[in-house]
Amino acid sequence: MKKLILLVAIALFTFNVNAQGVDFGVKAGANFATIGGDDTDDLSSRTSFHFGVTAGISVSDNFSVQPELVYSAQGASFDSDGVSGDWKLDYLNLPIMAQFQVADGFSIEAGPQIGFF
């Protein structure tokens, strides 16, 4: 349980730098991924990580666009008939987030993401 709490705390790590209306930053965190579907009963979640860079482009006082470039390690673990291992799936994701500033230090983000396997 302590390991899970530590991983969630790491998942919330973000750092930003401001330069003339554009906020540059880095992000890093934990991934808890699995593969679902038919015949996946012997698969369990794989704990891994993600990291990347962000750029927040201010449009108004309460709205900005935030493109990101994020490496994400995903997949699943398996243990079947005495054979165990991991399916490691690596992605390069490009989310384009619309960010609405609700209050000081609190914002809501939503937007599409393109992923390259």
PDB file as gemmi writes it, atoms N, CA and C in Angstrom:
CRYST1    1.000    1.000    1.000  90.00  90.00  90.00 P 1                      
ATOM      1  N   MET A   1       0.812  -1.188   0.000  1.00  0.00           N  
ATOM      2  CA  MET A   1       0.000   0.000   0.000  1.00  0.00           C  
ATOM      3  C   MET A   1       0.860   1.258   0.000  1.00  0.00           C  
ATOM      4  N   LYS A   2       1.968   1.227   0.758  1.00  0.00           N  
ATOM      5  CA  LYS A   2       2.866   2.378   0.793  1.00  0.00           C  
ATOM      6  C   LYS A   2       3.462   2.649  -0.582  1.00  0.00           C  
ATOM      7  N   LYS A   3       3.749   1.570  -1.314  1.00  0.00           N  
ATOM      8  CA  LYS A   3       4.298   1.703  -2.659  1.00  0.00           C  
ATOM      9  C   LYS A   3       3.292   2.389  -3.587  1.00  0.00           C  
ATOM     10  N   LEU A   4       2.030   2.044  -3.469  1.00  0.00           N  
ATOM     11  CA  LEU A   4       0.983   2.646  -4.289  1.00  0.00           C  
ATOM     12  C   LEU A   4       0.840   4.136  -3.984  1.00  0.00           C  
ATOM     13  N   ILE A   5       0.860   4.508  -2.718  1.00  0.00           N  
ATOM     14  CA  ILE A   5       0.748   5.916  -2.331  1.00  0.00           C  
ATOM     15  C   ILE A   5       1.935   6.705  -2.866  1.00  0.00           C  
ATOM     16  N   LEU A   6       3.134   6.147  -2.797  1.00  0.00           N  
ATOM     17  CA  LEU A   6       4.318   6.805  -3.332  1.00  0.00           C  
ATOM     18  C   LEU A   6       4.205   6.993  -4.840  1.00  0.00           C  
ATOM     19  N   LEU A   7       3.728   5.988  -5.551  1.00  0.00           N  
ATOM     20  CA  LEU A   7       3.590   6.088  -7.002  1.00  0.00           C  
ATOM     21  C   LEU A   7       2.547   7.124  -7.402  1.00  0.00           C  
ATOM     22  N   VAL A   8       1.470   7.240  -6.649  1.00  0.00           N  
ATOM     23  CA  VAL A   8       0.449   8.253  -6.939  1.00  0.00           C  
ATOM     24  C   VAL A   8       1.028   9.642  -6.703  1.00  0.00           C  
ATOM     25  N   ALA A   9       1.815   9.812  -5.654  1.00  0.00           N  
ATOM     26  CA  ALA A   9       2.446  11.108  -5.393  1.00  0.00           C  
ATOM     27  C   ALA A   9       3.406  11.480  -6.522  1.00  0.00           C  
ATOM     28  N   ILE A  10       4.143  10.515  -7.032  1.00  0.00           N  
ATOM     29  CA  ILE A  10       5.047  10.765  -8.148  1.00  0.00           C  
ATOM     30  C   ILE A  10       4.255  11.118  -9.412  1.00  0.00           C  
ATOM     31  N   ALA A  11       3.092  10.510  -9.584  1.00  0.00           N  
ATOM     32  CA  ALA A  11       2.263  10.758 -10.767  1.00  0.00           C  
ATOM     33  C   ALA A  11       1.780  12.202 -10.828  1.00  0.00           C  
ATOM     34  N   LEU A  12       1.755  12.900  -9.720  1.00  0.00           N  
ATOM     35  CA  LEU A  12       1.255  14.257  -9.681  1.00  0.00           C  
ATOM     36  C   LEU A  12       2.356  15.301  -9.851  1.00  0.00           C  
ATOM     37  N   PHE A  13       3.577  14.901 -10.133  1.00  0.00           N  
ATOM     38  CA  PHE A  13       4.709  15.805 -10.251  1.00  0.00           C  
ATOM     39  C   PHE A  13       4.663  16.586 -11.563  1.00  0.00           C  
ATOM     40  N   THR A  14       4.700  17.912 -11.500  1.00  0.00           N  
ATOM     41  CA  THR A  14       4.776  18.775 -12.676  1.00  0.00           C  
ATOM     42  C   THR A  14       5.590  20.008 -12.301  1.00  0.00           C  
ATOM     43  N   PHE A  15       6.384  20.507 -13.237  1.00  0.00           N  
ATOM     44  CA  PHE A  15       7.238  21.672 -13.002  1.00  0.00           C  
ATOM     45  C   PHE A  15       7.107  22.617 -14.183  1.00  0.00           C  
ATOM     46  N   ASN A  16       6.894  23.915 -13.949  1.00  0.00           N  
ATOM     47  CA  ASN A  16       6.695  24.885 -15.018  1.00  0.00           C  
ATOM     48  C   ASN A  16       7.683  26.039 -14.934  1.00  0.00           C  
ATOM     49  N   VAL A  17       8.042  26.599 -16.100  1.00  0.00           N  
ATOM     50  CA  VAL A  17       8.876  27.788 -16.204  1.00  0.00           C  
ATOM     51  C   VAL A  17       8.140  28.766 -17.112  1.00  0.00           C  
ATOM     52  N   ASN A  18       8.062  30.061 -16.746  1.00  0.00           N  
ATOM     53  CA  ASN A  18       7.331  31.060 -17.516  1.00  0.00           C  
ATOM     54  C   ASN A  18       8.288  31.910 -18.344  1.00  0.00           C  
ATOM     55  N   ALA A  19       7.967  32.101 -19.651  1.00  0.00           N  
ATOM     56  CA  ALA A  19       8.785  32.940 -20.533  1.00  0.00           C  
ATOM     57  C   ALA A  19       7.878  33.701 -21.495  1.00  0.00           C  
ATOM     58  N   GLN A  20       7.563  34.972 -21.184  1.00  0.00           N  
ATOM     59  CA  GLN A  20       6.816  35.892 -22.046  1.00  0.00           C  
ATOM     60  C   GLN A  20       5.517  35.306 -22.587  1.00  0.00           C  
ATOM     61  N   GLY A  21       4.580  34.942 -21.720  1.00  0.00           N  
ATOM     62  CA  GLY A  21       3.281  34.465 -22.142  1.00  0.00           C  
ATOM     63  C   GLY A  21       3.221  32.982 -22.482  1.00  0.00           C  
ATOM     64  N   VAL A  22       4.362  32.310 -22.499  1.00  0.00           N  
ATOM     65  CA  VAL A  22       4.405  30.879 -22.769  1.00  0.00           C  
ATOM     66  C   VAL A  22       5.033  30.192 -21.561  1.00  0.00           C  
ATOM     67  N   ASP A  23       4.317  29.228 -20.995  1.00  0.00           N  
ATOM     68  CA  ASP A  23       4.832  28.459 -19.863  1.00  0.00           C  
ATOM     69  C   ASP A  23       5.429  27.158 -20.383  1.00  0.00           C  
ATOM     70  N   PHE A  24       6.717  26.947 -20.149  1.00  0.00           N  
ATOM     71  CA  PHE A  24       7.372  25.684 -20.504  1.00  0.00           C  
ATOM     72  C   PHE A  24       7.481  24.846 -19.241  1.00  0.00           C  
ATOM     73  N   GLY A  25       7.353  23.548 -19.391  1.00  0.00           N  
ATOM     74  CA  GLY A  25       7.450  22.699 -18.212  1.00  0.00           C  
ATOM     75  C   GLY A  25       7.782  21.269 -18.565  1.00  0.00           C  
ATOM     76  N   VAL A  26       8.022  20.502 -17.535  1.00  0.00           N  
ATOM     77  CA  VAL A  26       8.245  19.060 -17.667  1.00  0.00           C  
ATOM     78  C   VAL A  26       7.218  18.357 -16.799  1.00  0.00           C  
ATOM     79  N   LYS A  27       6.890  17.131 -17.175  1.00  0.00           N  
ATOM     80  CA  LYS A  27       5.968  16.352 -16.363  1.00  0.00           C  
ATOM     81  C   LYS A  27       6.480  14.932 -16.295  1.00  0.00           C  
ATOM     82  N   ALA A  28       6.165  14.271 -15.200  1.00  0.00           N  
ATOM     83  CA  ALA A  28       6.557  12.879 -15.006  1.00  0.00           C  
ATOM     84  C   ALA A  28       5.565  12.234 -14.057  1.00  0.00           C  
ATOM     85  N   GLY A  29       5.417  10.935 -14.188  1.00  0.00           N  
ATOM     86  CA  GLY A  29       4.502  10.249 -13.294  1.00  0.00           C  
ATOM     87  C   GLY A  29       4.488   8.759 -13.516  1.00  0.00           C  
ATOM     88  N   ALA A  30       3.587   8.108 -12.823  1.00  0.00           N  
ATOM     89  CA  ALA A  30       3.470   6.658 -12.878  1.00  0.00           C  
ATOM     90  C   ALA A  30       2.305   6.257 -13.779  1.00  0.00           C  
ATOM     91  N   ASN A  31       2.440   5.130 -14.454  1.00  0.00           N  
ATOM     92  CA  ASN A  31       1.374   4.517 -15.254  1.00  0.00           C  
ATOM     93  C   ASN A  31       0.994   3.190 -14.617  1.00  0.00           C  
ATOM     94  N   PHE A  32      -0.295   2.921 -14.553  1.00  0.00           N  
ATOM     95  CA  PHE A  32      -0.819   1.636 -14.124  1.00  0.00           C  
ATOM     96  C   PHE A  32      -1.656   1.126 -15.287  1.00  0.00           C  
ATOM     97  N   ALA A  33      -1.062   0.332 -16.167  1.00  0.00           N  
ATOM     98  CA  ALA A  33      -1.706  -0.056 -17.424  1.00  0.00           C  
ATOM     99  C   ALA A  33      -1.945  -1.558 -17.476  1.00  0.00           C  
ATOM    100  N   THR A  34      -2.955  -1.947 -18.255  1.00  0.00           N  
ATOM    101  CA  THR A  34      -3.222  -3.345 -18.533  1.00  0.00           C  
ATOM    102  C   THR A  34      -3.856  -3.445 -19.916  1.00  0.00           C  
ATOM    103  N   ILE A  35      -4.045  -4.665 -20.378  1.00  0.00           N  
ATOM    104  CA  ILE A  35      -4.663  -4.923 -21.672  1.00  0.00           C  
ATOM    105  C   ILE A  35      -5.940  -5.690 -21.408  1.00  0.00           C  
ATOM    106  N   GLY A  36      -7.045  -5.242 -21.998  1.00  0.00           N  
ATOM    107  CA  GLY A  36      -8.327  -5.890 -21.778  1.00  0.00           C  
ATOM    108  C   GLY A  36      -8.880  -6.481 -23.058  1.00  0.00           C  
ATOM    109  N   GLY A  37      -9.840  -7.374 -22.910  1.00  0.00           N  
ATOM    110  CA  GLY A  37     -10.497  -7.981 -24.062  1.00  0.00           C  
ATOM    111  C   GLY A  37     -10.686  -9.469 -23.850  1.00  0.00           C  
ATOM    112  N   ASP A  38     -11.043 -10.162 -24.928  1.00  0.00           N  
ATOM    113  CA  ASP A  38     -11.232 -11.605 -24.869  1.00  0.00           C  
ATOM    114  C   ASP A  38      -9.901 -12.307 -24.598  1.00  0.00           C  
ATOM    115  N   ASP A  39      -9.931 -13.379 -23.835  1.00  0.00           N  
ATOM    116  CA  ASP A  39      -8.750 -14.204 -23.527  1.00  0.00           C  
ATOM    117  C   ASP A  39      -7.632 -13.420 -22.854  1.00  0.00           C  
ATOM    118  N   THR A  40      -7.970 -12.499 -21.974  1.00  0.00           N  
ATOM    119  CA  THR A  40      -6.952 -11.739 -21.246  1.00  0.00           C  
ATOM    120  C   THR A  40      -7.051 -11.975 -19.743  1.00  0.00           C  
ATOM    121  N   ASP A  41      -7.603 -13.127 -19.346  1.00  0.00           N  
ATOM    122  CA  ASP A  41      -7.791 -13.408 -17.925  1.00  0.00           C  
ATOM    123  C   ASP A  41      -6.467 -13.549 -17.175  1.00  0.00           C  
ATOM    124  N   ASP A  42      -5.410 -13.987 -17.853  1.00  0.00           N  
ATOM    125  CA  ASP A  42      -4.128 -14.200 -17.178  1.00  0.00           C  
ATOM    126  C   ASP A  42      -3.228 -12.962 -17.207  1.00  0.00           C  
ATOM    127  N   LEU A  43      -3.757 -11.817 -17.644  1.00  0.00           N  
ATOM    128  CA  LEU A  43      -2.971 -10.583 -17.680  1.00  0.00           C  
ATOM    129  C   LEU A  43      -3.263  -9.740 -16.453  1.00  0.00           C  
ATOM    130  N   SER A  44      -2.240  -9.086 -15.940  1.00  0.00           N  
ATOM    131  CA  SER A  44      -2.417  -8.168 -14.820  1.00  0.00           C  
ATOM    132  C   SER A  44      -1.789  -6.833 -15.190  1.00  0.00           C  
ATOM    133  N   SER A  45      -2.018  -5.841 -14.365  1.00  0.00           N  
ATOM    134  CA  SER A  45      -1.545  -4.501 -14.685  1.00  0.00           C  
ATOM    135  C   SER A  45      -0.018  -4.429 -14.604  1.00  0.00           C  
ATOM    136  N   ARG A  46       0.525  -3.535 -15.389  1.00  0.00           N  
ATOM    137  CA  ARG A  46       1.967  -3.272 -15.405  1.00  0.00           C  
ATOM    138  C   ARG A  46       2.190  -1.860 -14.896  1.00  0.00           C  
ATOM    139  N   THR A  47       3.014  -1.703 -13.892  1.00  0.00           N  
ATOM    140  CA  THR A  47       3.347  -0.391 -13.365  1.00  0.00           C  
ATOM    141  C   THR A  47       4.591   0.108 -14.079  1.00  0.00           C  
ATOM    142  N   SER A  48       4.486   1.313 -14.622  1.00  0.00           N  
ATOM    143  CA  SER A  48       5.597   1.878 -15.380  1.00  0.00           C  
ATOM    144  C   SER A  48       5.613   3.390 -15.170  1.00  0.00           C  
ATOM    145  N   PHE A  49       6.068   4.156 -16.142  1.00  0.00           N  
ATOM    146  CA  PHE A  49       6.247   5.595 -15.968  1.00  0.00           C  
ATOM    147  C   PHE A  49       5.941   6.339 -17.271  1.00  0.00           C  
ATOM    148  N   HIS A  50       5.825   7.656 -17.145  1.00  0.00           N  
ATOM    149  CA  HIS A  50       5.748   8.542 -18.303  1.00  0.00           C  
ATOM    150  C   HIS A  50       6.508   9.827 -17.958  1.00  0.00           C  
ATOM    151  N   PHE A  51       7.027  10.483 -18.987  1.00  0.00           N  
ATOM    152  CA  PHE A  51       7.668  11.784 -18.790  1.00  0.00           C  
ATOM    153  C   PHE A  51       7.585  12.559 -20.096  1.00  0.00           C  
ATOM    154  N   GLY A  52       7.654  13.883 -19.996  1.00  0.00           N  
ATOM    155  CA  GLY A  52       7.564  14.689 -21.207  1.00  0.00           C  
ATOM    156  C   GLY A  52       7.734  16.167 -20.933  1.00  0.00           C  
ATOM    157  N   VAL A  53       7.498  16.951 -21.981  1.00  0.00           N  
ATOM    158  CA  VAL A  53       7.614  18.407 -21.908  1.00  0.00           C  
ATOM    159  C   VAL A  53       6.267  19.024 -22.280  1.00  0.00           C  
ATOM    160  N   THR A  54       6.019  20.222 -21.745  1.00  0.00           N  
ATOM    161  CA  THR A  54       4.773  20.933 -22.002  1.00  0.00           C  
ATOM    162  C   THR A  54       5.083  22.376 -22.385  1.00  0.00           C  
ATOM    163  N   ALA A  55       4.149  22.998 -23.088  1.00  0.00           N  
ATOM    164  CA  ALA A  55       4.221  24.425 -23.407  1.00  0.00           C  
ATOM    165  C   ALA A  55       2.816  24.984 -23.292  1.00  0.00           C  
ATOM    166  N   GLY A  56       2.595  25.860 -22.340  1.00  0.00           N  
ATOM    167  CA  GLY A  56       1.284  26.487 -22.155  1.00  0.00           C  
ATOM    168  C   GLY A  56       1.268  27.838 -22.839  1.00  0.00           C  
ATOM    169  N   ILE A  57       0.394  27.994 -23.834  1.00  0.00           N  
ATOM    170  CA  ILE A  57       0.306  29.233 -24.597  1.00  0.00           C  
ATOM    171  C   ILE A  57      -0.950  29.967 -24.147  1.00  0.00           C  
ATOM    172  N   SER A  58      -0.774  31.103 -23.493  1.00  0.00           N  
ATOM    173  CA  SER A  58      -1.881  31.865 -22.926  1.00  0.00           C  
ATOM    174  C   SER A  58      -2.657  32.566 -24.032  1.00  0.00           C  
ATOM    175  N   VAL A  59      -3.984  32.347 -24.053  1.00  0.00           N  
ATOM    176  CA  VAL A  59      -4.867  32.999 -25.010  1.00  0.00           C  
ATOM    177  C   VAL A  59      -5.585  34.167 -24.337  1.00  0.00           C  
ATOM    178  N   SER A  60      -6.025  33.965 -23.096  1.00  0.00           N  
ATOM    179  CA  SER A  60      -6.641  35.025 -22.294  1.00  0.00           C  
ATOM    180  C   SER A  60      -6.258  34.782 -20.837  1.00  0.00           C  
ATOM    181  N   ASP A  61      -6.844  35.571 -19.939  1.00  0.00           N  
ATOM    182  CA  ASP A  61      -6.519  35.403 -18.518  1.00  0.00           C  
ATOM    183  C   ASP A  61      -6.942  34.041 -17.978  1.00  0.00           C  
ATOM    184  N   ASN A  62      -8.026  33.483 -18.516  1.00  0.00           N  
ATOM    185  CA  ASN A  62      -8.561  32.228 -17.987  1.00  0.00           C  
ATOM    186  C   ASN A  62      -8.462  31.054 -18.943  1.00  0.00           C  
ATOM    187  N   PHE A  63      -7.878  31.224 -20.125  1.00  0.00           N  
ATOM    188  CA  PHE A  63      -7.832  30.151 -21.113  1.00  0.00           C  
ATOM    189  C   PHE A  63      -6.455  30.078 -21.755  1.00  0.00           C  
ATOM    190  N   SER A  64      -5.936  28.857 -21.896  1.00  0.00           N  
ATOM    191  CA  SER A  64      -4.664  28.646 -22.597  1.00  0.00           C  
ATOM    192  C   SER A  64      -4.713  27.304 -23.325  1.00  0.00           C  
ATOM    193  N   VAL A  65      -3.827  27.150 -24.297  1.00  0.00           N  
ATOM    194  CA  VAL A  65      -3.668  25.906 -25.034  1.00  0.00           C  
ATOM    195  C   VAL A  65      -2.339  25.304 -24.600  1.00  0.00           C  
ATOM    196  N   GLN A  66      -2.337  24.019 -24.304  1.00  0.00           N  
ATOM    197  CA  GLN A  66      -1.125  23.376 -23.794  1.00  0.00           C  
ATOM    198  C   GLN A  66      -0.781  22.143 -24.615  1.00  0.00           C  
ATOM    199  N   PRO A  67       0.078  22.278 -25.634  1.00  0.00           N  
ATOM    200  CA  PRO A  67       0.579  21.088 -26.325  1.00  0.00           C  
ATOM    201  C   PRO A  67       1.639  20.401 -25.462  1.00  0.00           C  
ATOM    202  N   GLU A  68       1.682  19.080 -25.555  1.00  0.00           N  
ATOM    203  CA  GLU A  68       2.652  18.302 -24.776  1.00  0.00           C  
ATOM    204  C   GLU A  68       3.271  17.240 -25.671  1.00  0.00           C  
ATOM    205  N   LEU A  69       4.457  16.810 -25.331  1.00  0.00           N  
ATOM    206  CA  LEU A  69       5.108  15.674 -25.973  1.00  0.00           C  
ATOM    207  C   LEU A  69       5.540  14.745 -24.847  1.00  0.00           C  
ATOM    208  N   VAL A  70       4.924  13.544 -24.795  1.00  0.00           N  
ATOM    209  CA  VAL A  70       5.075  12.672 -23.637  1.00  0.00           C  
ATOM    210  C   VAL A  70       5.448  11.254 -24.075  1.00  0.00           C  
ATOM    211  N   TYR A  71       6.529  10.712 -23.499  1.00  0.00           N  
ATOM    212  CA  TYR A  71       6.873   9.294 -23.651  1.00  0.00           C  
ATOM    213  C   TYR A  71       6.116   8.530 -22.573  1.00  0.00           C  
ATOM    214  N   SER A  72       5.467   7.434 -22.953  1.00  0.00           N  
ATOM    215  CA  SER A  72       4.665   6.663 -22.011  1.00  0.00           C  
ATOM    216  C   SER A  72       4.943   5.169 -22.181  1.00  0.00           C  
ATOM    217  N   ALA A  73       5.397   4.531 -21.114  1.00  0.00           N  
ATOM    218  CA  ALA A  73       5.627   3.081 -21.119  1.00  0.00           C  
ATOM    219  C   ALA A  73       4.374   2.418 -20.564  1.00  0.00           C  
ATOM    220  N   GLN A  74       3.765   1.516 -21.358  1.00  0.00           N  
ATOM    221  CA  GLN A  74       2.528   0.862 -20.973  1.00  0.00           C  
ATOM    222  C   GLN A  74       2.649  -0.631 -21.210  1.00  0.00           C  
ATOM    223  N   GLY A  75       1.564  -1.373 -21.084  1.00  0.00           N  
ATOM    224  CA  GLY A  75       1.580  -2.809 -21.348  1.00  0.00           C  
ATOM    225  C   GLY A  75       0.856  -3.593 -20.292  1.00  0.00           C  
ATOM    226  N   ALA A  76       1.280  -4.842 -20.125  1.00  0.00           N  
ATOM    227  CA  ALA A  76       0.658  -5.740 -19.149  1.00  0.00           C  
ATOM    228  C   ALA A  76       1.680  -6.788 -18.721  1.00  0.00           C  
ATOM    229  N   SER A  77       1.422  -7.400 -17.583  1.00  0.00           N  
ATOM    230  CA  SER A  77       2.235  -8.512 -17.092  1.00  0.00           C  
ATOM    231  C   SER A  77       1.419  -9.788 -17.216  1.00  0.00           C  
ATOM    232  N   PHE A  78       2.109 -10.909 -17.457  1.00  0.00           N  
ATOM    233  CA  PHE A  78       1.398 -12.179 -17.564  1.00  0.00           C  
ATOM    234  C   PHE A  78       2.144 -13.260 -16.811  1.00  0.00           C  
ATOM    235  N   ASP A  79       1.386 -14.257 -16.368  1.00  0.00           N  
ATOM    236  CA  ASP A  79       1.925 -15.440 -15.695  1.00  0.00           C  
ATOM    237  C   ASP A  79       0.998 -16.593 -16.055  1.00  0.00           C  
ATOM    238  N   SER A  80       1.418 -17.419 -17.019  1.00  0.00           N  
ATOM    239  CA  SER A  80       0.566 -18.478 -17.533  1.00  0.00           C  
ATOM    240  C   SER A  80       1.385 -19.743 -17.757  1.00  0.00           C  
ATOM    241  N   ASP A  81       0.946 -20.844 -17.211  1.00  0.00           N  
ATOM    242  CA  ASP A  81       1.598 -22.148 -17.382  1.00  0.00           C  
ATOM    243  C   ASP A  81       3.078 -22.110 -17.004  1.00  0.00           C  
ATOM    244  N   GLY A  82       3.400 -21.418 -15.921  1.00  0.00           N  
ATOM    245  CA  GLY A  82       4.773 -21.359 -15.444  1.00  0.00           C  
ATOM    246  C   GLY A  82       5.663 -20.377 -16.193  1.00  0.00           C  
ATOM    247  N   VAL A  83       5.122 -19.668 -17.166  1.00  0.00           N  
ATOM    248  CA  VAL A  83       5.878 -18.670 -17.926  1.00  0.00           C  
ATOM    249  C   VAL A  83       5.358 -17.296 -17.522  1.00  0.00           C  
ATOM    250  N   SER A  84       6.280 -16.419 -17.146  1.00  0.00           N  
ATOM    251  CA  SER A  84       5.858 -15.065 -16.770  1.00  0.00           C  
ATOM    252  C   SER A  84       6.706 -14.050 -17.516  1.00  0.00           C  
ATOM    253  N   GLY A  85       6.160 -12.859 -17.649  1.00  0.00           N  
ATOM    254  CA  GLY A  85       6.871 -11.791 -18.329  1.00  0.00           C  
ATOM    255  C   GLY A  85       6.018 -10.554 -18.466  1.00  0.00           C  
ATOM    256  N   ASP A  86       6.507  -9.607 -19.250  1.00  0.00           N  
ATOM    257  CA  ASP A  86       5.813  -8.343 -19.485  1.00  0.00           C  
ATOM    258  C   ASP A  86       5.658  -8.115 -20.976  1.00  0.00           C  
ATOM    259  N   TRP A  87       4.519  -7.555 -21.355  1.00  0.00           N  
ATOM    260  CA  TRP A  87       4.364  -6.992 -22.692  1.00  0.00           C  
ATOM    261  C   TRP A  87       4.630  -5.515 -22.537  1.00  0.00           C  
ATOM    262  N   LYS A  88       5.720  -5.054 -23.122  1.00  0.00           N  
ATOM    263  CA  LYS A  88       6.120  -3.662 -22.992  1.00  0.00           C  
ATOM    264  C   LYS A  88       5.725  -2.908 -24.259  1.00  0.00           C  
ATOM    265  N   LEU A  89       4.844  -1.933 -24.094  1.00  0.00           N  
ATOM    266  CA  LEU A  89       4.357  -1.118 -25.191  1.00  0.00           C  
ATOM    267  C   LEU A  89       4.788   0.321 -24.946  1.00  0.00           C  
ATOM    268  N   ASP A  90       5.601   0.873 -25.818  1.00  0.00           N  
ATOM    269  CA  ASP A  90       6.114   2.232 -25.668  1.00  0.00           C  
ATOM    270  C   ASP A  90       5.397   3.159 -26.635  1.00  0.00           C  
ATOM    271  N   TYR A  91       4.931   4.300 -26.120  1.00  0.00           N  
ATOM    272  CA  TYR A  91       4.194   5.271 -26.917  1.00  0.00           C  
ATOM    273  C   TYR A  91       4.844   6.643 -26.821  1.00  0.00           C  
ATOM    274  N   LEU A  92       4.736   7.397 -27.900  1.00  0.00           N  
ATOM    275  CA  LEU A  92       5.059   8.813 -27.912  1.00  0.00           C  
ATOM    276  C   LEU A  92       3.725   9.518 -28.153  1.00  0.00           C  
ATOM    277  N   ASN A  93       3.222  10.193 -27.133  1.00  0.00           N  
ATOM    278  CA  ASN A  93       1.907  10.821 -27.189  1.00  0.00           C  
ATOM    279  C   ASN A  93       2.032  12.325 -27.386  1.00  0.00           C  
ATOM    280  N   LEU A  94       1.093  12.875 -28.156  1.00  0.00           N  
ATOM    281  CA  LEU A  94       1.038  14.308 -28.412  1.00  0.00           C  
ATOM    282  C   LEU A  94      -0.367  14.812 -28.054  1.00  0.00           C  
ATOM    283  N   PRO A  95      -0.610  15.128 -26.768  1.00  0.00           N  
ATOM    284  CA  PRO A  95      -1.897  15.704 -26.388  1.00  0.00           C  
ATOM    285  C   PRO A  95      -1.903  17.218 -26.638  1.00  0.00           C  
ATOM    286  N   ILE A  96      -3.040  17.725 -27.068  1.00  0.00           N  
ATOM    287  CA  ILE A  96      -3.248  19.168 -27.220  1.00  0.00           C  
ATOM    288  C   ILE A  96      -4.392  19.515 -26.263  1.00  0.00           C  
ATOM    289  N   MET A  97      -4.053  20.135 -25.160  1.00  0.00           N  
ATOM    290  CA  MET A  97      -5.021  20.369 -24.095  1.00  0.00           C  
ATOM    291  C   MET A  97      -5.537  21.804 -24.111  1.00  0.00           C  
ATOM    292  N   ALA A  98      -6.846  21.969 -23.935  1.00  0.00           N  
ATOM    293  CA  ALA A  98      -7.450  23.272 -23.669  1.00  0.00           C  
ATOM    294  C   ALA A  98      -7.517  23.394 -22.154  1.00  0.00           C  
ATOM    295  N   GLN A  99      -6.948  24.464 -21.626  1.00  0.00           N  
ATOM    296  CA  GLN A  99      -6.838  24.611 -20.172  1.00  0.00           C  
ATOM    297  C   GLN A  99      -7.660  25.830 -19.717  1.00  0.00           C  
ATOM    298  N   PHE A 100      -8.633  25.580 -18.827  1.00  0.00           N  
ATOM    299  CA  PHE A 100      -9.483  26.626 -18.276  1.00  0.00           C  
ATOM    300  C   PHE A 100      -9.086  26.871 -16.829  1.00  0.00           C  
ATOM    301  N   GLN A 101      -8.670  28.105 -16.518  1.00  0.00           N  
ATOM    302  CA  GLN A 101      -8.276  28.481 -15.161  1.00  0.00           C  
ATOM    303  C   GLN A 101      -9.532  28.757 -14.352  1.00  0.00           C  
ATOM    304  N   VAL A 102      -9.856  27.889 -13.391  1.00  0.00           N  
ATOM    305  CA  VAL A 102     -11.063  28.016 -12.590  1.00  0.00           C  
ATOM    306  C   VAL A 102     -10.814  28.939 -11.399  1.00  0.00           C  
ATOM    307  N   ALA A 103      -9.708  28.747 -10.719  1.00  0.00           N  
ATOM    308  CA  ALA A 103      -9.316  29.566  -9.567  1.00  0.00           C  
ATOM    309  C   ALA A 103      -7.798  29.630  -9.539  1.00  0.00           C  
ATOM    310  N   ASP A 104      -7.260  30.431  -8.667  1.00  0.00           N  
ATOM    311  CA  ASP A 104      -5.800  30.550  -8.562  1.00  0.00           C  
ATOM    312  C   ASP A 104      -5.182  29.195  -8.231  1.00  0.00           C  
ATOM    313  N   GLY A 105      -4.349  28.678  -9.118  1.00  0.00           N  
ATOM    314  CA  GLY A 105      -3.682  27.403  -8.902  1.00  0.00           C  
ATOM    315  C   GLY A 105      -4.530  26.184  -9.234  1.00  0.00           C  
ATOM    316  N   PHE A 106      -5.735  26.375  -9.778  1.00  0.00           N  
ATOM    317  CA  PHE A 106      -6.610  25.245 -10.123  1.00  0.00           C  
ATOM    318  C   PHE A 106      -7.151  25.442 -11.532  1.00  0.00           C  
ATOM    319  N   SER A 107      -6.959  24.435 -12.383  1.00  0.00           N  
ATOM    320  CA  SER A 107      -7.451  24.522 -13.758  1.00  0.00           C  
ATOM    321  C   SER A 107      -8.037  23.178 -14.184  1.00  0.00           C  
ATOM    322  N   ILE A 108      -8.864  23.228 -15.221  1.00  0.00           N  
ATOM    323  CA  ILE A 108      -9.463  22.038 -15.813  1.00  0.00           C  
ATOM    324  C   ILE A 108      -8.930  21.922 -17.231  1.00  0.00           C  
ATOM    325  N   GLU A 109      -8.500  20.702 -17.620  1.00  0.00           N  
ATOM    326  CA  GLU A 109      -7.943  20.466 -18.947  1.00  0.00           C  
ATOM    327  C   GLU A 109      -8.740  19.398 -19.671  1.00  0.00           C  
ATOM    328  N   ALA A 110      -8.879  19.578 -21.001  1.00  0.00           N  
ATOM    329  CA  ALA A 110      -9.519  18.576 -21.841  1.00  0.00           C  
ATOM    330  C   ALA A 110      -8.995  18.764 -23.253  1.00  0.00           C  
ATOM    331  N   GLY A 111      -8.924  17.662 -23.998  1.00  0.00           N  
ATOM    332  CA  GLY A 111      -8.487  17.774 -25.377  1.00  0.00           C  
ATOM    333  C   GLY A 111      -8.103  16.429 -25.975  1.00  0.00           C  
ATOM    334  N   PRO A 112      -7.817  16.430 -27.273  1.00  0.00           N  
ATOM    335  CA  PRO A 112      -7.460  15.190 -27.964  1.00  0.00           C  
ATOM    336  C   PRO A 112      -6.001  14.801 -27.751  1.00  0.00           C  
ATOM    337  N   GLN A 113      -5.701  13.561 -28.054  1.00  0.00           N  
ATOM    338  CA  GLN A 113      -4.328  13.065 -27.954  1.00  0.00           C  
ATOM    339  C   GLN A 113      -4.053  12.124 -29.130  1.00  0.00           C  
ATOM    340  N   ILE A 114      -2.919  12.299 -29.757  1.00  0.00           N  
ATOM    341  CA  ILE A 114      -2.455  11.405 -30.813  1.00  0.00           C  
ATOM    342  C   ILE A 114      -1.323  10.576 -30.226  1.00  0.00           C  
ATOM    343  N   GLY A 115      -1.359   9.267 -30.393  1.00  0.00           N  
ATOM    344  CA  GLY A 115      -0.323   8.390 -29.873  1.00  0.00           C  
ATOM    345  C   GLY A 115       0.374   7.616 -30.972  1.00  0.00           C  
ATOM    346  N   PHE A 116       1.691   7.569 -30.912  1.00  0.00           N  
ATOM    347  CA  PHE A 116       2.501   6.820 -31.874  1.00  0.00           C  
ATOM    348  C   PHE A 116       3.131   5.649 -31.148  1.00  0.00           C  
ATOM    349  N   PHE A 117       2.870   4.415 -31.618  1.00  0.00           N  
ATOM    350  CA  PHE A 117       3.353   3.192 -30.981  1.00  0.00           C  
ATOM    351  C   PHE A 117       4.799   2.965 -31.359  1.00  0.00           C  
TER     352      PHE A 117                                                      
END                                                                             
